[in-house]
Structures are given as structure tokens and as C-alpha cells.
Amino acid sequence: MEDQKTCCTCGKTKPVEEFVSKRTQCKPCKAIKSQQWRDANKPLNQACQRAAYYKRKAKALQEN
């Protein structure tokens, strides 16, 4: 059983619990990378968030 993995971004060996499912990037590195993407792509991110909101809202209204 494998208890530790090495992050492909920071190169540190960490417990498996520090990783997102079967990914090779640890949670802290993934969070940093995601934040950088959101900052660099603000209009696209806002459009994606808005579309997801309206999709969830329409689904909730259909269920009622």
C-alpha cells in the first residue's frame, strides 16, 4: 500500500491524503494554480460561474 506520493509541481513527498483523488498535484499546489488561473482569466471565470449558477437555478426550479 502506497502511503506517500510526490507532487509534480513542488516536488515534495507528502501523504496521499494531501492529494486530490488520483492526481499528481497536491492540494496546496492545486489551489495556488487554480487561483492564478482565476486571476489571469477573470472575465472567462465570471462567465463560467454565471453559467453554472443559472444552470443550477434552472435545475432547482424544475425539481419544484
Buried (B, 14 or more C-beta within 10 A) or exposed (E): EEEEBEBEEEEEEBEEEBBEEEEEBBBBBBEBEEEEEBEEEEEEBEEEEEEEEEEEEEEEEEEE
